[in-house]
Amino acid sequence: MWFYLIDIFGAFYVFGNWQGSQAYDTSALSPHEQKMGNIISTWRTVPQTLLIILIPICVFAFLNVDAQSHQAEMINSSIGEISNKNIASQMTVPIALSHILPVGLKGLFCVAMLFFLITTQDTYLHSWGSIIIQDVVLPFRKKPFSPQFHVTLLRLSIIGVALFAFIFSLFFEQRQYILMFMAITGAIISGAGAMLAGGLYWSRGTATGACVAITIGWIIPVTKLTNGQVLARMFDDVPVEERGRLLETAYWLDGMNNQYVWFWTMMSCIASYILFSLLTCRRSVNLDRVLNRGQYAKEAEPDAIKDEARSIWWKILGITQEFTRTDRWLATMVIGWNFGCFGIF
């Protein structure tokens, strides 16, 4: 249960601060267009999630139907050859699919997965490679690069990201559930959530608080990730029973579930941001001036935002007067789908 509750909290905490999607988040012509882009793109995940649920259900049924007992034995035999129980568990569905899918359909499935892999990787290479130059290098430059040299730097940065991923994959040994790996690696940017929320909604937030939150946010998960690899290699030749006792002794290093590590990292970032901001804040910031609101608002644009809602219920749902009838339908269906799934859960 806690895995899902932490996921729900994390969905609110990390919203809008994942660097990999920063280009999508800042490319809209207006705030309303950006909001509708997020709402519409949510429907892309619906069939994806249903497929991820449906395939394991099919495999579960296949492995437990008497008519398929012979093939089920073959599948279980292949899974049994994998020594790591976490990896063996995660390989159940891929190995079963290799027996269930007929020739032709199996090839099409592999082609589709390869296609999704390539489209994901090239997007991330471009995104992270751009972030390094645009957000890390350029802010320290007083004079901008020439366009040609700028493009060359971007290309070299993308190649560097690819090399890092390749070298990381040579040394990192996957010994855990994939979702746990995603939790611990995603936790590295936990400080961004506290920094984004604090900077937009709290007038006493400071750069010092933000820096401390960002630093704590990457130190905790990177330490956990590194220790997990070191301890796993240290205990490789130790009997299973003894290995469990040793891991319990080193619980603070590697025994905690990665989802819990992500949660406590988020909590640490929030606490450190608040604490160090209070310690270093000399005067409150005028958020209206920073965010161009109220008396500091800029001249109205042709597509000026209408923040007023038609009723208190529309305001709670975030649906304002700028929403067309189609926009309202799309937004309410997304909300209904999510709350419906949560109710079933």
C-alpha positions in Angstrom: 0.0 0.0 0.0 2.8 2.4 0.9 4.3 2.1 -2.5 1.2 3.5 -4.1 0.6 6.2 -1.5 4.2 7.4 -1.9 3.7 7.4 -5.7 0.5 9.5 -5.3 2.4 12.0 -3.1 5.3 12.0 -5.5 3.0 12.7 -8.5 2.1 16.0 -6.9 5.5 16.8 -5.6 7.4 16.3 -8.9 4.8 17.8 -11.2 6.4 20.3 -13.6 10.0 19.8 -12.5 11.2 16.8 -14.5 14.1 18.2 -16.6 13.7 15.6 -19.3 10.4 17.2 -20.4 11.3 20.9 -19.8 11.2 21.7 -23.6 7.6 20.4 -23.8 6.7 22.3 -20.7 7.9 25.7 -22.0 7.0 25.6 -25.7 3.3 26.5 -25.6 2.1 29.8 -27.0 0.0 30.5 -23.9 -0.5 29.2 -20.4 -3.9 27.7 -21.4 -2.4 25.9 -24.4 0.2 24.5 -22.0 -2.4 23.3 -19.6 -4.5 21.7 -22.3 -1.4 20.0 -23.7 -0.8 18.4 -20.4 -4.4 17.3 -20.1 -4.6 15.8 -23.6 -1.2 14.1 -23.3 -2.6 12.3 -20.2 -4.8 10.2 -22.5 -1.6 8.8 -24.1 -0.8 7.0 -20.9 -4.2 5.4 -20.5 -3.8 2.7 -23.2 -0.1 2.3 -22.2 -1.1 1.6 -18.6 -3.9 -0.7 -19.6 -1.5 -2.7 -21.8 1.0 -3.0 -19.0 -1.8 -4.4 -16.7 -3.4 -6.6 -19.4 -0.2 -8.5 -20.5 0.7 -9.8 -17.0 -2.9 -10.9 -16.4 -2.7 -12.9 -19.7 0.6 -14.5 -18.6 -0.8 -15.3 -15.1 -3.8 -17.0 -16.7 -1.6 -18.9 -19.1 0.7 -20.2 -16.3 -2.3 -21.4 -14.2 -4.5 -23.1 -16.8 -4.2 -26.9 -16.8 -4.4 -27.1 -20.6 -1.1 -25.2 -20.8 0.7 -27.0 -18.0 3.5 -28.4 -20.3 4.4 -24.9 -21.6 4.1 -23.5 -18.1 6.7 -26.0 -16.9 9.0 -24.9 -19.7 8.5 -21.2 -18.8 9.1 -21.9 -15.1 12.2 -23.9 -15.9 13.7 -21.0 -17.8 12.8 -18.5 -15.1 14.4 -20.9 -12.5 17.8 -20.6 -14.2 18.0 -16.9 -13.1 19.6 -16.8 -9.7 18.5 -13.3 -8.6 14.9 -13.6 -7.4 14.0 -10.0 -8.2 15.3 -10.3 -11.8 13.6 -13.8 -12.2 10.3 -12.3 -11.1 10.6 -9.4 -13.6 11.6 -11.8 -16.4 8.4 -13.9 -15.9 6.3 -11.9 -18.4 9.0 -11.5 -21.2 9.9 -15.2 -21.0 6.2 -16.2 -21.0 5.5 -14.0 -24.0 8.3 -15.6 -26.0 6.3 -18.9 -25.6 2.8 -17.5 -26.0 3.1 -15.2 -29.0 3.2 -17.0 -32.4 6.0 -16.5 -35.0 5.3 -13.2 -36.8 3.4 -11.5 -34.0 6.4 -12.1 -31.7 8.6 -10.3 -34.3 6.2 -7.4 -34.6 6.1 -7.1 -30.8 9.9 -6.9 -30.7 10.0 -4.4 -33.5 7.5 -2.2 -31.6 9.5 -2.4 -28.4 12.8 -1.6 -30.3 11.0 1.4 -31.9 9.8 2.7 -28.5 13.3 2.2 -27.1 14.9 4.3 -29.9 12.3 7.1 -29.7 12.7 7.3 -26.0 16.5 7.3 -26.0 17.0 9.9 -28.7 14.6 12.2 -26.9 16.5 11.9 -23.7 19.9 12.2 -25.3 18.8 15.5 -27.0 17.1 16.7 -23.8 19.9 16.1 -21.3 22.6 17.1 -23.7 20.8 20.4 -24.3 20.2 21.0 -20.5 23.9 20.7 -19.8 24.8 23.4 -22.3 21.8 25.7 -22.0 21.3 25.5 -18.2 24.7 24.7 -16.8 27.3 26.2 -19.1 25.6 29.3 -20.6 24.5 31.0 -17.4 28.2 31.3 -16.5 29.1 32.9 -19.8 29.2 36.7 -20.1 29.5 36.6 -23.9 27.3 34.2 -25.9 28.8 31.6 -28.2 28.7 31.9 -31.9 25.8 29.9 -33.4 28.1 27.5 -35.1 30.2 26.8 -32.0 27.0 26.6 -29.9 25.6 23.9 -32.1 28.9 22.0 -32.0 28.8 22.2 -28.2 25.3 20.8 -28.1 26.3 17.9 -30.4 29.4 17.1 -28.2 27.2 17.3 -25.1 24.7 14.8 -26.6 27.6 12.4 -27.4 28.9 12.8 -23.8 25.5 11.8 -22.4 25.5 8.7 -24.7 29.0 7.8 -23.5 28.0 8.2 -19.9 25.0 6.0 -20.3 27.2 3.3 -22.0 29.9 3.4 -19.3 27.3 3.4 -16.5 25.7 0.3 -18.0 29.1 -1.5 -18.1 29.5 -1.1 -14.3 26.0 -1.0 -12.9 24.5 -4.5 -12.2 20.7 -4.6 -12.2 19.7 -6.6 -9.1 16.3 -5.1 -8.2 12.9 -4.4 -9.6 12.9 -1.9 -12.4 10.4 0.3 -10.6 12.7 0.4 -7.7 15.6 1.4 -10.0 13.4 4.2 -11.4 12.5 5.3 -7.9 16.1 5.7 -6.7 17.4 7.4 -10.0 14.4 9.7 -10.2 15.0 10.7 -6.5 18.2 12.4 -7.6 16.2 15.5 -8.7 14.0 15.5 -5.5 15.3 19.0 -4.6 13.7 20.5 -7.6 10.2 19.9 -6.2 10.9 21.9 -3.0 12.7 24.6 -5.0 9.9 25.0 -7.6 7.1 25.1 -5.0 9.0 27.3 -2.6 10.1 29.7 -5.3 6.5 30.2 -6.6 4.5 30.1 -3.4 6.6 31.2 -0.5 7.9 34.7 -0.2 10.7 33.8 2.3 12.4 31.2 0.1 16.1 31.8 -0.7 18.8 30.7 -3.1 20.7 29.1 -0.2 17.7 27.0 0.8 17.3 25.9 -2.9 21.0 24.9 -3.1 20.9 22.9 0.1 17.7 21.1 -1.0 19.2 20.3 -4.4 22.4 19.0 -2.8 20.7 16.8 -0.3 18.4 15.6 -3.0 21.2 14.0 -5.0 23.5 12.9 -2.2 21.0 10.5 -0.5 19.9 8.5 -3.6 23.4 8.4 -5.1 24.8 7.1 -1.8 22.1 4.5 -1.7 22.7 3.5 -5.3 26.4 3.2 -4.9 26.3 1.3 -1.6 23.8 -1.1 -3.1 26.3 -2.0 -5.8 29.2 -2.3 -3.4 27.4 -4.4 -0.9 26.0 -6.7 -3.5 29.5 -7.4 -4.8 30.9 -7.9 -1.3 28.2 -10.5 -0.5 28.2 -12.4 -3.8 30.1 -15.3 -2.4 28.4 -15.3 1.0 25.7 -18.0 1.6 22.1 -16.7 1.2 21.3 -17.1 5.0 24.4 -15.2 6.0 23.9 -12.6 3.3 20.5 -11.7 4.8 22.0 -11.2 8.3 24.8 -9.0 6.9 22.4 -6.9 4.9 20.3 -6.4 8.1 23.4 -5.2 9.8 24.0 -2.7 7.0 20.3 -1.8 6.8 21.0 1.9 6.9 23.2 1.5 3.8 21.2 -0.8 1.6 18.3 -2.4 3.4 15.7 0.3 2.9 13.3 -0.1 0.0 14.1 2.4 -2.7 10.6 3.8 -2.7 11.0 4.7 0.9 14.3 6.3 0.1 12.6 8.4 -2.5 10.0 9.5 0.0 12.5 10.4 2.7 14.6 12.2 0.2 11.6 14.4 -0.7 10.9 15.0 2.9 14.5 15.9 3.6 14.5 18.4 0.6 11.4 20.1 1.9 12.7 20.3 5.4 16.1 21.6 4.4 14.6 24.2 2.0 12.4 25.6 4.7 15.1 25.5 7.4 17.9 27.1 5.4 15.6 29.7 3.8 14.4 30.8 7.3 18.0 31.0 8.5 19.2 33.1 5.5 16.2 35.1 4.6 16.8 38.9 5.2 13.5 40.2 3.8 10.4 38.7 2.2 10.2 38.7 -1.6 7.3 40.5 -3.3 5.9 37.5 -5.3 3.5 39.7 -7.2 6.4 41.6 -8.6 8.4 38.5 -9.4 5.5 36.8 -11.1 4.1 39.9 -12.8 0.8 39.9 -10.9 -1.6 42.5 -9.5 -0.2 46.0 -9.8 2.9 44.6 -11.5 1.0 42.8 -14.2 2.2 43.5 -17.8 0.0 44.9 -20.4 -2.8 42.5 -21.4 -1.9 40.2 -24.3 -4.4 39.1 -27.0 -4.8 35.7 -25.3 -4.8 37.1 -21.7 -5.5 34.5 -19.0 -8.9 34.4 -17.5 -8.4 33.0 -14.1 -12.0 33.4 -12.9 -13.9 30.1 -12.6 -17.6 29.8 -13.2 -18.3 28.2 -9.8 -16.4 27.0 -6.7 -16.5 23.4 -8.2 -14.9 24.5 -11.4 -12.3 26.4 -9.4 -11.4 23.3 -7.4 -10.9 21.4 -10.6 -8.8 24.2 -12.1 -11.2 24.8 -14.9 -11.5 28.5 -15.7 -13.5 30.6 -18.2 -10.9 30.2 -20.9 -11.8 26.5 -21.2 -14.0 25.8 -24.2 -16.8 23.2 -24.0 -14.4 20.6 -25.5 -11.7 21.6 -23.1 -14.0 21.1 -20.2 -15.1 17.6 -21.4 -11.4 16.6 -21.8 -10.4 17.9 -18.4 -13.4 16.4 -16.5 -12.9 13.0 -18.2 -9.2 12.9 -17.1 -10.2 13.8 -13.6 -13.0 11.2 -13.6 -10.7 8.5 -15.0 -8.1 9.1 -12.3 -10.5 9.3 -9.4 -12.4 6.2 -10.8 -9.2 4.2 -10.9 -8.3 5.4 -7.4 -11.7 4.4 -6.1 -11.3 0.9 -7.7 -7.9 0.6 -6.2 
